[in-house]
Amino acid sequence: MFSFKNYKNINLLNLVELAKNGDFKAMEELVKREQDKIYMTFYYLCPDCDDLADLTQEALLRMCRGLSSLKNHKTFRSWLNRIISNLFYDELRKKHKHPHCLSTDEQDENGKCELLQICDPCPCPDENSLHQEVENIINETISKLPDNFRLVMVLREIGGLSYQEISNITGIEIGTVKSRINRARHKIKDCLEPYFENN
């Protein structure tokens, strides 16, 4: 139906439908399109993980194996992010680390909001452009978010999911999802403000 060259021009939903129905070349193109996004999602979710490539490969493998059982190809993005979320929780369990619900407004003994004062102390020497420095601060801040806050933030901003989809995937009430994302965004904003004031 499609020549190999034309697979790159097929929109995502049509590509998923073709792959779901056993089109190997469509599956190959789907893997190519999704692998970088999956890797970056794990990068934000598990910044201390040494096996990001392995996690990405496992997510792609589960995607390929399970795609034929996906009932509605329109739910592909949400379905794939559920696979990623499950692998993220598996990784936490491996490290004997459990998701916690620390407040991002938690104060230290002096009444200061220590968690809200995260910044990048030493940017790499070659990060000499504004874009690179800002990106570095954002990445550092996201990596310091409590696990539950980081998960919903990444699913929203990197995964592109709606609040309802995130609620369905995580089992967290939609109001809590919105609250955590809002507070995570404020935390990032607070970290960026001093940077722009000094530059």
C-alpha positions as CSV (number, residue, x, y, z in Angstrom):
1,M,0.0,0.0,0.0
2,F,2.8,2.4,0.9
3,S,6.4,2.5,-0.4
4,F,9.1,2.4,2.2
5,K,9.9,6.1,1.5
6,N,6.4,7.2,2.2
7,Y,6.2,5.7,5.7
8,K,7.9,8.8,7.1
9,N,5.0,10.9,5.8
10,I,2.3,8.9,7.4
11,N,0.6,10.5,10.4
12,L,1.1,8.7,13.8
13,L,-2.4,7.3,14.1
14,N,-2.4,5.7,10.6
15,L,1.1,4.4,11.3
16,V,0.0,2.8,14.5
17,E,-3.0,1.2,12.8
18,L,-0.8,-0.2,10.1
19,A,1.7,-1.6,12.6
20,K,-1.1,-2.9,14.7
21,N,-2.2,-4.9,11.7
22,G,1.2,-6.5,11.1
23,D,2.9,-4.1,8.8
24,F,6.5,-4.6,9.7
25,K,7.8,-1.5,7.9
26,A,5.2,0.6,9.7
27,M,6.4,-0.9,13.0
28,E,10.0,-0.1,12.1
29,E,9.1,3.5,11.4
30,L,7.1,3.7,14.6
31,V,10.1,2.5,16.6
32,K,12.3,5.1,14.9
33,R,9.8,7.9,15.7
34,E,9.2,6.9,19.4
35,Q,12.7,5.8,20.6
36,D,14.1,9.3,21.2
37,K,11.0,10.5,23.0
38,I,10.9,7.4,25.2
39,Y,14.6,7.8,26.0
40,M,14.1,11.5,27.0
41,T,11.1,10.5,29.1
42,F,13.2,8.0,31.1
43,Y,16.0,10.6,31.2
44,Y,13.7,13.0,33.1
45,L,12.0,10.3,35.2
46,C,15.2,8.4,36.2
47,P,18.0,10.9,36.1
48,D,20.3,8.7,38.2
49,C,19.7,5.6,36.2
50,D,22.6,4.0,34.4
51,D,20.4,1.9,32.2
52,L,18.4,4.4,30.2
53,A,19.1,2.6,27.0
54,D,18.0,-0.7,28.5
55,L,14.8,0.9,29.8
56,T,14.1,2.4,26.4
57,Q,14.7,-0.9,24.6
58,E,12.4,-2.7,27.0
59,A,9.7,-0.1,26.5
60,L,10.0,-0.4,22.7
61,L,9.9,-4.2,23.0
62,R,6.7,-4.1,25.0
63,M,5.3,-1.6,22.6
64,C,6.0,-3.9,19.6
65,R,4.8,-7.0,21.4
66,G,1.6,-5.5,22.7
67,L,0.5,-3.3,19.9
68,S,-1.6,-6.0,18.2
69,S,-3.8,-6.1,21.4
70,L,-4.3,-2.4,21.5
71,K,-8.1,-2.0,21.1
72,N,-8.2,1.6,19.9
73,H,-5.2,3.0,18.0
74,K,-6.3,6.5,19.0
75,T,-5.3,5.7,22.6
76,F,-1.7,4.8,21.5
77,R,0.0,7.7,23.2
78,S,-1.7,7.1,26.5
79,W,-1.1,3.3,26.2
80,L,2.6,3.8,25.5
81,N,3.0,6.2,28.4
82,R,1.4,3.6,30.7
83,I,4.2,1.1,29.6
84,I,6.8,3.8,30.4
85,S,5.2,4.5,33.8
86,N,5.1,0.8,34.7
87,L,8.8,0.5,33.8
88,F,9.6,3.6,35.9
89,Y,7.8,2.1,38.9
90,D,9.6,-1.2,38.3
91,E,12.9,0.7,38.4
92,L,12.0,2.4,41.7
93,R,11.2,-1.0,43.2
94,K,14.5,-2.4,42.1
95,K,16.3,0.3,43.9
96,H,14.1,-0.2,47.0
97,K,12.9,3.3,46.5
98,H,9.2,4.0,46.9
99,P,7.3,6.9,45.5
100,H,6.6,9.5,48.2
101,C,4.4,12.4,48.6
102,L,6.7,15.1,50.0
103,S,5.4,18.6,49.7
104,T,7.3,20.8,47.4
105,D,6.6,23.5,50.0
106,E,8.3,21.6,52.8
107,Q,10.3,23.9,55.1
108,D,13.5,23.4,56.9
109,E,14.1,24.1,60.6
110,N,14.7,27.8,59.8
111,G,11.4,28.1,58.0
112,K,12.9,28.3,54.5
113,C,11.5,26.4,51.6
114,E,14.7,24.5,50.8
115,L,13.1,22.4,48.1
116,L,12.1,25.5,46.2
117,Q,15.7,26.8,46.0
118,I,17.2,24.3,43.6
119,C,19.5,25.7,40.9
120,D,22.3,24.5,38.8
121,P,25.5,25.3,40.7
122,C,28.1,24.6,38.0
123,P,27.0,24.6,34.3
124,C,29.4,22.9,31.9
125,P,32.0,25.2,30.3
126,D,30.6,24.7,26.8
127,E,27.1,25.7,27.8
128,N,27.6,29.3,26.7
129,S,24.3,30.0,25.2
130,L,21.2,31.2,27.1
131,H,19.1,28.3,25.8
132,Q,21.6,25.7,27.0
133,E,22.0,27.2,30.4
134,V,18.2,27.5,30.9
135,E,17.7,24.0,29.8
136,N,20.3,22.8,32.2
137,I,18.6,24.5,35.1
138,I,15.2,23.1,34.1
139,N,16.6,19.6,33.8
140,E,18.3,19.8,37.2
141,T,15.1,21.1,38.8
142,I,12.9,18.4,37.3
143,S,15.4,15.7,38.4
144,K,15.1,17.0,42.0
145,L,11.3,16.8,42.1
146,P,9.8,14.1,44.3
147,D,9.0,11.0,42.2
148,N,5.3,11.5,42.1
149,F,5.6,15.1,41.1
150,R,8.2,14.3,38.5
151,L,6.1,11.5,37.0
152,V,3.0,13.6,36.4
153,M,5.1,16.6,35.1
154,V,7.0,14.4,32.6
155,L,3.8,12.7,31.4
156,R,2.3,16.1,30.8
157,E,5.2,18.0,29.3
158,I,7.1,15.3,27.6
159,G,4.4,12.7,27.0
160,G,1.8,15.3,26.0
161,L,-1.0,13.6,27.9
162,S,-4.1,15.3,29.2
163,Y,-4.8,15.5,32.9
164,Q,-7.4,12.8,32.6
165,E,-5.1,10.5,30.8
166,I,-2.4,11.0,33.5
167,S,-5.0,10.3,36.2
168,N,-6.0,7.1,34.4
169,I,-2.4,5.9,34.1
170,T,-1.3,6.7,37.6
171,G,-4.5,6.2,39.5
172,I,-4.2,9.6,41.1
173,E,-7.3,11.9,41.3
174,I,-7.4,14.4,38.6
175,G,-7.4,17.3,41.1
176,T,-4.2,16.0,42.6
177,V,-2.6,15.6,39.2
178,K,-3.4,19.3,38.4
179,S,-2.1,20.4,41.7
180,R,1.2,18.5,41.4
181,I,1.8,19.8,37.9
182,N,1.0,23.3,38.9
183,R,3.4,23.2,41.9
184,A,6.1,21.6,39.8
185,R,5.8,24.4,37.3
186,H,6.0,27.0,40.1
187,K,9.1,25.3,41.4
188,I,10.8,25.5,38.0
189,K,9.7,29.1,37.6
190,D,11.2,30.0,41.1
191,C,14.5,28.4,40.1
192,L,14.6,30.4,36.8
193,E,13.8,33.8,38.3
194,P,17.1,34.4,40.1
195,Y,18.9,33.3,37.0
196,F,17.2,35.9,34.8
197,E,17.5,38.6,37.5
198,N,21.3,38.1,37.5
199,N,21.7,38.0,33.7
